[in-house]
Amino acid sequence: MSITVNLYYTGTNGAARKFAEEMEQSGTAALIRAEKGNLKYRYFFPMDDPETVLLIDSWTDQEAIDLHHASPMMATLAALRDKYDLHMQAERYTEEDEPESDEQFLRK
């Protein structure tokens, strides 16, 4: 069962966007994507809130998340969050092995 965490980073004066840009440009995001069990690590920008960045972070299971949280990478993330004075909000979702399909509603 995969686990997805939506993390909302909020700051002021464009700090959240600068944080996401530094995560990408420094290679930190790529290192996280390469961690065992990571399925997705992507930033998005809400159109109605220029001071917030949404990170969609998906993992194979809780063990993969726990390993990520125990890694030295978390110190890097914490330092960047402090640098940009960001506040966070999280939503957590699990996906069953056979999720209900919404295929009939999707245009591909």
FENMO-V601751 format. One record per backbone hydrogen bond with DSSP energy under -0.5 kcal/mol. NH is the residue of the N-H (numbers start at 1). CO is the residue of the C=O. Records with the same first field share a line. If there is no record, write none. Layout:
# FENMO-V601751
NH=CO ; CO
This chain:
# FENMO-V601751
2=95
3=59
4=93
5=57
6=4 ; 91
7=5 ; 55
8=6 ; 89
9=7 ; 53
10=8 ; 87
11=51
15=12
18=14
19=15
20=16
21=17
22=18
23=19
24=20
25=21
26=22
27=24
28=23
29=23
31=27
32=28
33=29
34=30
35=32
38=35
39=58
40=58
42=56
44=54
46=44
49=46
52=49
53=9
54=44
55=7 ; 53
56=42 ; 54
57=5 ; 55
58=40 ; 56
59=3
60=37
65=61
66=62
67=63
68=64
69=65
70=66
71=67 ; 68
74=71
75=72
76=72
77=73
78=74
79=75
80=76
81=77
82=78
83=79
84=80
85=82
86=81
87=10
89=8
91=6
93=4
95=2
96=94
99=96
105=102
106=102 ; 103
108=106
